Amino acid sequence: MTTDNILFPALVQHQDDAELSFIASPEDWARCALEAHFYRGVQPGDRLIDSQGRVYWLCCAGAVVKVERSDELLSLPQVLALVRGHAALQNNCCAGKLGARDFSEAIHLVAHLTD
């Protein structure tokens, strides 16, 4: 599957890990998906979450990470819970107070928290 249906920005969440990765654009994804340290770390259950809450499963095809659309659709509160978990991992003292009006805003919080 190409990234044509993915609405960026997006997040990458590795299974059983509160740390999230911010993916700004299709070009950013293409670069990330080809990096050896990234594709070697992809495990079953890892996923990409786009700016509409759509979930895509990540899988390796040789040395490239591919996305497979799932039927799962996260709500804004679910995405915010993931962002708050990431913020807590970054030792952000106000993680529980983080809020956003939409998915894109919630996803951009991750970029600001990791700067």
C-alpha positions, -999 to 999 in steps of 0.1 A, spaced: 0 0 0 12 35 -8 9 64 16 -17 81 -6 -45 74 19 -26 84 50 -33 119 63 -1 134 77 12 143 102 11 109 118 25 90 147 44 57 149 37 36 180 57 5 187 38 -22 205 41 -21 243 60 12 242 48 46 253 73 64 231 59 78 199 76 90 168 63 121 149 61 117 111 55 151 95 49 143 58 49 115 32 86 125 25 94 122 62 78 87 62 96 76 31 130 86 46 122 70 80 109 37 65 142 32 47 164 38 78 180 5 89 176 12 126 139 18 121 130 -11 99 151 -35 120 130 -25 150 96 -30 135 77 -58 153 42 -73 148 18 -49 165 36 -17 156 14 8 140 11 42 123 -17 65 134 -27 92 109 -44 126 114 -78 111 112 -72 85 138 -69 57 112 -46 29 122 -21 12 98 -1 -18 107 36 -18 100 54 -47 85 88 -53 69 92 -63 33 129 -69 30 146 -36 40 115 -15 37 87 -8 61 52 -11 45 19 0 59 -13 -21 58 -46 -3 66 -66 -18 94 -103 -13 103 -93 3 136 -101 40 140 -90 57 172 -109 86 188 -93 119 197 -94 109 235 -75 77 226 -48 95 207 -45 121 235 -40 92 260 -11 80 238 4 115 236 0 119 274 18 86 279 46 98 256 48 131 275 51 113 309 79 92 294 96 125 285 93 136 322 68 163 313 53 173 346 20 184 331 13 153 309 -22 149 323 -32 184 314 -23 181 277 -52 187 254 -59 192 217 -89 203 196 -82 178 168 -59 149 157 -34 170 139 -29 192 170 -25 162 192 0 147 169 20 179 167 23 179 205 46 149 201 69 169 179 71 197 205 76 173 234 106 157 217 123 189 207 
